[in-house]
Amino acid sequence: MISRRGALIAGGATVAVVGAGAGAVAVAKHDKPEPAAPPSTDNQGRLLWRNWSGIQHSYPQARLAPKSEDEVAQALKTAPGPIRAVGAGHSFTALVPTAGSLMSLDGLAGIAGWEGEDQAVVWCGTRLGQLGPALAAKGRAMANLPDINKQSLGGALSTATHGTGKTLVAIHADVTALRLATTSGEILECDADKNRDIFDAARVSLGALGVITQARLRTTANRRLHRRVFAEPFEETLAKAEERWARHRNYEFYAVPFTGLAANITHDETDAPAIPRGPDTDTDFLNMLRAMRNLLGFSTPLRKAAAKTLLSAAAQPEEAVDEGWKLLSTERPMRFNEMEFHLPVDAQLAALKEVVAAIEAKRPDVFFPIEVRRIAPDDAWLSPFNAGPRGSVAVHAYYRDDYAFLFELIEPIFRRHDGRPHWGKLHSLHGQQLQALYPRWDDFLDLRRRLDPDGRLLNPYLKGLFGLQNA
Ligand SMILES: Cc1cc2nc3c(=O)[nH]c(=O)nc-3n(C[C@H](O)[C@H](O)[C@H](O)COP(=O)(O)OP(=O)(O)OC[C@H]3O[C@@H](n4cnc5c(N)ncnc54)[C@H](O)[C@@H]3O)c2cc1C
């Protein structure tokens, strides 16, 4: 996010501050030990499954790895429930855990064919990181990508995974047709003409209607993008954000609490020759923020003053030019837990300011930057971007740290601003609260009952989410 050199300079300067005295007590207070891992088997010898961040786990009775669509359909009919599809396990919410059957789609991966020159038919176990080079080989690309490309296509669609860009839709909104295997053992073809209701519901469906085996994806020409990363005062970023969303193909920023700074990232199409991106520097930057939290977190004014001075001096702008699939996603090697809400665009920056103020007033342990993005609208029933563009704000907690503040301090702010939660990220909403946010909520639940009358796809989390039992 900010250059390695800059991070190292700032890190070094921070160490000098420690030399001046005050750190040791604060280190002990803030730096938590590695969380204990659950046992690798349960008392019946079933093997552990865990999500990426480590906060969700289960011991499935059966693990399924179908190699064909027919095997998927057959398993949905006969395997012990709850049957939960899993992609890369990168969701933070308990969508995947099951004591029944865990179904990996990894065996159904790659491009199955093309419709015309611009629509790729893709198996849903394909990881986004595999899809980039496969599309590029045909001169095509996904129009947009999330922060990372480790997700499966099926997992990304199912939770409305998105990138950033005022005119760019979330991934599911580029799906023009899909094939859905259901618990009756059927495979339904769905698009704008055939099974239209199922198509509109299934594009964002949390693995609750069936398993999406294939999706037909609209692609764009594989253009080179010019990436710029630069830091500036947070207030300046707030003042310029709308204009930047209007001007740049992709624009996002990270507000860095306790520093008064924001890191900005833009991407724009270019014909300039490639300048590959340098090595990942996010980890250095995050480690430096963590060091400052540990050393100076006991005094917010001191931490703010030190961070402002050190970071302003150290942050070096970064530039790269390359094909979009090589630039839009990055590595996120430092694990975290996350809450992201999608807000009406007029409320986005006001909500962000409240979030930053609340963290700086009450949570000196937080050091992760807060991510701010813009997403164009679509019409999938459970898409958070349904019926209007949304501005997202995402708050992260280092994986060793307490994340209860996301629910206690941050979520009420997002809810006051009519935010809709990211389906794959932490939130506490369920039943009537979601019904109030989604005009087609009841239609989705009716369709769900029709396609899965015995509830074979429902794990305890989904039952709570859908208001079918107490959460
Ligand atoms: C480091 C990190 C960065 C992230 N960055 C972003 C980001 O930039 N933007 C964003 O929007 N989100 C982001 N996310 C969230 C992530 O994109 C979503 O949680 C996504 O669903 C994860 O994909 P997955 O393949 O791991 O799916 P999983 O977590 O394995 O599954 C998610 C859901 O999809 C269902 N599912 C999986 N495959 C299928 C299928 N074939 N058919 C039907 N249902 C299926 C599962 O049952 C489950 O309900 C990030 C997460 C992490 C950990």
The ligand as an ORCA input file, in Angstrom:
! r2SCAN-3c Opt
* xyz 0 1
  C      -8.427    -11.933      2.432
  C      -9.833    -11.747      1.920
  C     -10.102    -10.734      1.016
  C     -11.397    -10.548      0.523
  N     -11.627     -9.534     -0.364
  C     -12.875     -9.320     -0.823
  C     -13.151     -8.262     -1.725
  O     -12.257     -7.532     -2.150
  N     -14.439     -8.075     -2.108
  C     -15.451     -8.848     -1.658
  O     -16.600     -8.613     -2.028
  N     -15.222     -9.883     -0.807
  C     -13.966    -10.137     -0.401
  N     -13.730    -11.182      0.461
  C     -14.848    -12.081      0.791
  C     -14.897    -13.264     -0.192
  O     -14.780    -12.811     -1.531
  C     -16.237    -13.995     -0.071
  O     -16.456    -14.397      1.243
  C     -16.319    -15.201     -1.032
  O     -17.575    -15.795     -0.893
  C     -15.247    -16.224     -0.773
  O     -15.208    -17.143     -1.833
  P     -14.871    -18.661     -1.521
  O     -14.624    -19.354     -2.825
  O     -13.841    -18.751     -0.492
  O     -16.278    -19.133     -0.968
  P     -16.606    -19.885      0.420
  O     -16.306    -18.976      1.529
  O     -15.986    -21.217      0.407
  O     -18.196    -20.016      0.261
  C     -18.997    -18.870      0.288
  C     -20.444    -19.227      0.024
  O     -20.597    -19.662     -1.320
  C     -21.218    -20.949     -1.368
  N     -20.695    -21.623     -2.555
  C     -19.407    -21.854     -2.878
  N     -19.351    -22.419     -4.101
  C     -20.631    -22.544     -4.539
  C     -21.236    -23.043     -5.725
  N     -20.505    -23.534     -6.730
  N     -22.575    -23.011     -5.825
  C     -23.340    -22.501     -4.820
  N     -22.826    -22.013     -3.685
  C     -21.485    -22.029     -3.561
  C     -20.860    -21.585     -0.048
  O     -21.763    -22.612      0.306
  C     -20.962    -20.374      0.877
  O     -22.307    -20.159      1.187
  C     -12.459    -11.403      0.956
  C     -12.187    -12.420      1.873
  C     -10.886    -12.586      2.351
  C     -10.602    -13.678      3.344
*
